[in-house]
Amino acid sequence: MERSGGGSRLVCALGLALAVASVRSVAAITRHDFPEGFVFGAGTSAYQVRSADLHRMVALRFLTVDVLKHPYAAIRTVEGAWNEDGKKPSIWDTYAHDDGRGAVNPKGLEYYNNLIDELLSYGKDDFTAYADVCFRNFGDRVKRWTTLNEPNIEPLDGFDLGFLPPRRCSSPFGDACAGGNSTTEPYIVGHHLLLAHASAVSLYRDKYQAVQGGQIGLALLAYWFEPSTRKPKDIAAAGRMNDFSVGWFMHPLVYGDYPPVMRRNAGSRLPILTNKESVRVRGSFDFVGINHYGVLYVEADMSQLNQTLRDYSADTAAKLVTLPFQISRNQLRFGIQNSEAPWALQKMLDYLKLKYHNPSVVIYENGAGHETDPSGMVVTNDEFRSHYLQVYIEAMLLSISNGSDVHGYFVWSFMDVFEVLFAYRFRFGLYGVDFSSKERTRYARHSARWYTGFLHGGKLGPAMSPSSIRAYSES
């Protein structure tokens, strides 16, 4: 026994030494250590920049903007060559207003009038018709299409809790909604978003892909759900949460039906995919985009399944121990910045690799926010954000080395914008914006200068600590 125990300690020590050596070896990595063709960039969103027209644009988003939220070709041209005073023109800039204020650009009105007329000519299949307009007009230059952004969260915010447009919900799950049914509508909306995506993909593949040579997919909000304890019931709860969140769309995209746990817990409230729909949905993606902001801890609450009236949250039979952007488990307010948990990104990529046949992945959003200074002082020294990006980029490279098929990484966000959940209170920009200035003055932060240097071949910087690696391997 003593000899065996000594051998175990030796293996354990050797494993830790190898892990530390691996960490040290990647401390000096550059972008050239990533696979050929790997794309780095930074994302933004037209409707979140043009705050003067926010209400109109939020409404418009649910009809159109999601298809073009990540204009891949435009972002790609920015890579490594940002100017302190500018950004690339957005579709909204081009087609709606010349300067965001004052007189309406007549070419913008002409464009949207023609677009609406063409949509109406197609009848009920408006989303596919809109996609057809985009593919036909922009597909010679746009080579990576994202049909939907975060379809796994918008049904909950808009149709369950009801605090985002179109503000539909029912008691006791949401408040102050004019109508809705929180127990059924989120599933119905998610179902039709999935079918709309598959329809657009079918159109693109049948009519455009062979000629234009692009790829098409969708983007999911991808928090990693981690058990708050090592109790089997909490481990199972975290698994359910991951299946209800990312699996809600990935499972039908890969296997042609919703996750079995969703079928069991939601029952008849979860729509059925017909044989024809299942065939169309399965495989309807060339890549999956993920928007990742860290880890959320959960614990089991099986009592929710005993409720007669249940919504999506109750169907998970789990409850959150931590909330997004929460400083700690004991403080229920939004924190000053994201908590670094690069191991959570590794776990999410492992989940996709093992459960969903290792799909091609593009990380569309990853970044750290900060609360605004009450005095109005601009924040230029954001070394915390630079460090956050360093450890996540390193974690991504470790996952790639472990077999994950990741092809791109985009920081959220290129510049400060109106955040849908936080307004101007929480800012993510590599470039800051002085919203108190009439000119909306933009300025480079430390993170913008660091990221630019990295994109030009600079070293990544400090590696993750051995404790970060242990946290991942032991959890």
N, C-alpha and C positions, 0 to 999 in steps of 0.2 A: 504493500500500500504506500509506503513511504517513497519507494522508487517511482511508482506511478504518479503520486502527487507531485514529486519533483519534476517529472516529465511534463505534467500539465502546466506547472508554473513556468517551465522553460518555453513551452509552446506559446503560452499567453504573453510572456515577455517578448518573445521573438515577433509575435503578431503585432504587438504595440510598437516595437522598434521599426517594423516594416511600415506601419501606418505613419509614424512620425517621419521616416525617411521619405515616404511618398509625398507628404505634405511639404517637406523642405524642398523636394525636387521640383514642385510646381510653384514655389514662391516667386520664381523669376520668369514665369511663363509670359508669352506675348500673344497677340492675336494670331500669329503665324503658327502657333501650336494647335490651332483648331483645324478641323478638316477643310480640305479645299472647297471653295464655294460657300463657306460659312459666312453669314451676313450679320453684321452688327449695325444697330441704328438706334433711333429714339423716336417715340411715338407722340402724336398730338391728336387733337380732335377739333374739327372746324367749329362745330356748334358750341363747344365749350370755350372757344377763344372769343367768339363774337357775342359777348355777354349782353350787349345792347339789344340783341334780338333773341335773348335766351328763351323766352316763353314760346315764341314761334318755332325756334329750332328744336326745343325739347319735344314739341308735338310732331315736328317734321321727322325727328329721329326715328320714331316708331314706324314711319312709312318707308323712309329711304336711306338715311345716313348710315345705318349699320353696315350696309353693303360696302361702303367706302371708308369706314372709320380708320382703316389702316392702309392708306394708299401706298402700297409697297414700293412702286417705282419712284414715287416722289421722295419717300423717306430715304431710299437707297442713295439718291444723289446728294443728300446732306452729309452722309457718313464721312466723318473725319475732316470736314471742311466748313464748319459752322462759322458764321459771322456774328459778332456781338450784337448787332443791331437788327437782325432779321430772321425770317423763317421763310420756308417755301410757300407760295400762294396756295390756298386751299380751294377746293371746288366751290365752297360757299363764297369766298372772296371773289372768285372769278365770275360766278353766275348771279350773285344777289346784289352786292354793293361794291362800288369802286373803293370806298374807304371805310365801310362799316357804319357810316352815318350819312345823313342828308339824302340827296337825290338817289332814287333807285336806278340801278343800272338796267337800261331797257333790254340789253342782251340777256341779262339774267332772267327777266320776266319772260322773254321770248323762249328761252331754253325750258323753263319750268312749265310754261303753257303748252309747248310741244310735247313735253314729257307727260303731262297729265292727260292730254288728248290721246296720246298713244296708249297710256295705261287703260283709259276708259274703253278704248276700242277692243281691248282684250277681254272685257267682262270681269269675271270673278277672280281670275288668276293674276292679280295685279303684281304680286311679288316677282313671279317669273317673267312677266312682261317688263317690269322695271330692270331686272337683271339682264334681259335681252338688250335693252337700250344701252346699258353699261358695257356689256361684252362687245356689242357691235361698234360702239363709238370709241372705246378706250382699250380694247383688248390687244391692239397691235403694240401697245406700250406697257400696259399693266400685266404682269406675268404671275402674280400671286393674288388670287381673289379670296376674300373672306365674306361669306354670305351673311353671317350673323355674328354679332358680338355679345357674348355672355347670355345666350338664350336659356341657360340654366339658372339665372338669377332674376332676370326681368319678370318672368311670370310670378315670382314670389313678391317682389317689391310692388308690382302694379296690380296684381289680382288676388293676393292672399293678405298681405299686410296693408296694402293699399296706400302707401305713402309716396309712391311715384305714379306718374301718368300711366294708365288712364284712371287711377285711383278707384279701383273696384275691390270690394271686400265685403265681408259679412261678420257680424258679431258672433262670438267674442274675440275673433282673431284680428280684426282691424277696426279702426274707428273713423267716423265722419265720412264714410263713403256713400255716394248716392245710390249705389246698387252693387250687386255682385254676389258671388258664392265662393267663399274662401276654401270650401271643402272640395270643389270640383274644378273651378275655372283655371287654377294654376296648371293642373294636369292637361286640361283641354288646350290651353294656350301653348304649353310646351310641345304638345303633340302636333299642333298645326305649324309651329315654328320648325319642327323637325321635318315635316312633310314639305314645307315651303323650301327649306334648304335642299332637300333631295330633288325637288323639282327643278331648282335652279342649276344644280350640279348636272342633272340629266340633260338639260338644255345645253349647257356649256360643252359637255362631252360629245353630244350628238352633232352640234352645229359649229363649234368654234375651236375646241381644244387642239385638234389635229393641225389646224392651220396656224393658230396663234401660239401654240406651244407653251401655254401657261398651266398653272396648277390652281386647284380650288379646294377650300376647306371651310372651317368655321372656328371661332375662338370661344373657349370656355373659361369662366372664372374657376380657378383651381387652387383654392386653399387646401392644405393638407390637414386632415382631421386626425388628431392623435389622442389616444386614451389618456385620461387624467390619472389613472392608476394602472397597475398591471393586473388588476382583477379581470378574469375572463369576460365578465359581463360588460366591462368598459371597453375592452379590446374589441368585442363584437359590436358595440355601439359605434366605435370609430369606423369600423368596416362598413356598417350601414350608412353612416354619414357620407363616406367617400362614394359609395354606390349611388346614394340618392343625389349627390351633387354632380360629380364628373360622370359617373356611370349612367345617369339619367339619359345622356346623349351618346356617350361612347358605346354603351352596350348595344343599342339598336344599330348604331353605325357599323359595328363590327359583327354582331351576331344576328341582327334583324329583329330584336325584341327588347323590351325593357328589362332591367335587372330583376331576377326572380324575387328578391326581397321587396322590391317596389310592387310587384304583382301581388305578393302575399299581403302586404300591409295596406295598400291602397285599394285593393280589390276592384270592384266594378267602377270606381271613380277614376281609375286610370284607363284611358281609351285603349282599344284593341287595334293593333296593326294588322290589317288584312294581309293575306298572302301576297297580293300584288304590291301593297305598300311596303311590306317587309323586304321584298326583292329590290324595290327601288331604293330604299333607305340603306340597306346593307352595302357597305363598301363605297358609299357616296362621299368620299373625301380622299384627297391626295395628301393632305397634311392636317394636323390639328394644332390650332394656336391655343396657348394657355396663358392666362393672366394670373400671375402668382404673387402673393403678398405675404406668405408666411404660413404659420401653423395656428390652428384653433383646437383647444383641448375640450374634450367632451366626456360625458359620463352617461351611463345607461339610465333610462327612465321608462321601464316597461309598462308602468301603470298607464301611460298615455294611450296604449292600445285598448284599454278598457273603456275609454271615453266613447260615448255614442256618436258625438259630433267631433270629427277630426279633420285637421288640415294637414298640409305637407309636413310641417314641423312635428306634429303629433305622430304622424305615420313613421317617422324615423325612430321613434322610441328612444330618443337621446336628447340631451340638453347640453347647451354650451356652457362650459366652465369659464372660458374666456371669450371676449368679443373682439371683432376686428379692430386693430389699432389701440387696444387697451393696454395701458402701461403695465399692469400686473393683474394677477388673479383677484386681488383684493380691492382694486380701484376701478369702478365702473364709469370711467370717463375716457374720452379719446386721448391717446398719449401724444407725446411730443414728436415721436417718430416710430417707425416700425421696429418691432423687436427682431433682431437678426436670428434667423433659424435656417441657415443654408441647407442643413440636413433635411429639412422639410421638402425642399425642392428635389433633393435626391430621392426621397421616398415617393414623391409624386411621379417622378420619371420612372422609377422602378415599378410602381403600380401600373402605369401605362404600358411599360415593356412586358411585364409578366401577365397581366390580365387582358390586355388588348393588342397582343401580337406586335408590340414594339412599333407603333405608328411613327411616321415622320412628324416631328414636333418643331414648332417655332414658338419661342417664348416671346409673346407679343407685348406683355406688360410685366415689369418688375421694377420696383423702386421704393424709395423711402420718402415719407412726408415729414413736414414739420409745421407746428402751429405758428401763426403769425405773431410778431412782436406787438404787444398792446400799444407800444409807443409809436408804431408805424415804421420803425427802423427797418431798413432792408437787410436781408440776410445774405451775405456773400461767402462767409466761411462755413461751409457745410461739409467739413471733413467726415462727419458721421455718414453722410450720403455716399461719399467716395469709398469709404470703408465697406459700407453695405454692398455696393456694387461689386467691389473686389471679391468679397467672400462668396457672393452668389455666382459670379462668373466662374470662380474657381470650382465651386460645387458642381456647376453645370459641366465643366470640363472633366471632372472626375466621373460624372455619370456617363458622359460620352465615352470615356476610356473603359467604362464598365459595360458598354454595349448599347446605351440609349441612342436613338436615332434623332439627334437634335441638329437642326440646320440653321437656326438663327436666334438672335437675342436682341430685344428692343427695350430700352430703358423707358419707363414711364416717370416723368414726361420730359419732352424736349424743353418746354417752357411752362411756367405757371399758367394754369387755366382755371375756369370755374369748375370745381369738382361737384359732381351731381349730389353727393351725400354731404359734403362739407362746405359748399360754396367757396368763399375765399379764405376760410379759416385754416385749412390744411393744404399745404402746397408741396408739389412734387418736382418742380422744374429744375433741370440742370441750369437753365437760364431763368433768373428771377424777373418778375414784372412789377413795376411800381404802379399799382392800380389807383393810387391817389393822384398820380400825375395825369394830366389831360393827354399827354403824348403816350401814355402807357410805356414809359421808358423801360427798356430791357437791359439786363446786365448779366455778365457771366459769373457764375458761382465757381467755387473751387472744384466741384464735381464736373462741371463742363470742361474745365481746363485739364483735369485728370483724365477724363474719358477721351478727350481729343488726343491727348498724348498717347494713351493706350492704343487708340485706333491708328495712330501713326507709327506704331511699332514699339512703344514704350513697354516696360515691364509692368506686370499686373500689380505687384506690390506685396505687402505682407500676406502670408498664407493663413488659412484657418488654424486656430490653435488645436493641439491634440485633444483638448476637452470637447471641441466641436465634433471631431471624428468619433470620439467615444460615445457622445450623446446619440449620434446616429446609429452606431453599431449595436449599442446596448438597448435601444428603445424598441 
